[in-house]
Amino acid sequence: MAILKSEARLCLNCMEEHQVDIVEVTEQETFKGVNVEFTAIYEFCSNTDNYLETEDMIRANSLAVKDAYRKKVGLMTSAEIRAMRKKYDVSQKDFSEILDWGGATITRYENHHVQDRAHDDILRKIDSDPKWFLEMLKRAEARLSTKAFNLYYHKACELYNKKKNQYLIDSIHAIYATFEGEAVTGGVELDLDKVVEIINYLALQVVALHKVKLMKMLWYSDELNFKRHGKAITGLVYEAWPKGALPVGHDQIILLENVCFETVEYGENVGYKFKPIQGFEGKYLTDQEIETMDEIVKQLGKLNTDEIVDRMHDEEAYKQTPIYSIINYSFASKLSLN
Ligand SMILES: [Zn+2]
């Protein structure tokens, strides 16, 4: 028995004024044939050694039994269902409407009524799959107010985009899982937060930052930082392509959240022009790394695509690397920048 709170007042058990404790007690109960352990809350009267339950406590204790049961048999608890609904920012009534369940179903599930397995599966699927929720939402559009629908739609899209970004992050890390050794990685683990920050940092200061130039500038940043401080910044691994260094996973990297570009047409070709996100603020790069970046911007920022490609072709690291092979950091000491 643990005392949560103690206050001097009229005790409704013995009807005398004394110190009444609010206590937590571990109890066991059988619910739907399953024995569960749960934490109950009572008022304790030290005069009579009796426990007393207020109305609120009766409600909370009964919910605790049911949540202990839900946990034990692997169903979402009332708090988990509530948190999931809040994540989507949908009212209890509208959530039931979207699922085409009875109007008070979700309200009941967030309280005493234990959901069955089929409904639990649906709730879990919604929790982990915003795309699926979007489909359910569209199906229910006619039954919701326009304002509510738009609000929910916007929120669900936001969750979906976050999820997509997570898939993207996972896939890039999967590609990188086999890379090891300082000469390949520059002595740091892949840090996509820094990659995104560098892209924005460059996009903010470099006019007309197209993809080929950006990729070269990433390589130069990592290479120069390695030359100066013995480690790269991002952990990206670069290969020697005809137009110079290209990080492995470059197609995925430019799709990461907070990497922003517009597509530009040049005759038959489509190019990407990178822009900083609105209100960009750096938080991952160290002061030392920013010094490296500033040198890169100063030395290379004004070069056009052809000029930076030519510059790259003259780098010892590029000349010594067979085409499409990984560019080794062991050439960093010969970099044309200091
Ligand atoms: Zn008492």
Residues whose N, C-alpha, C, O or C-beta is under 5 A from the ligand:
A	BS01	ZN	C11 N13 C14 C45 S46 N47
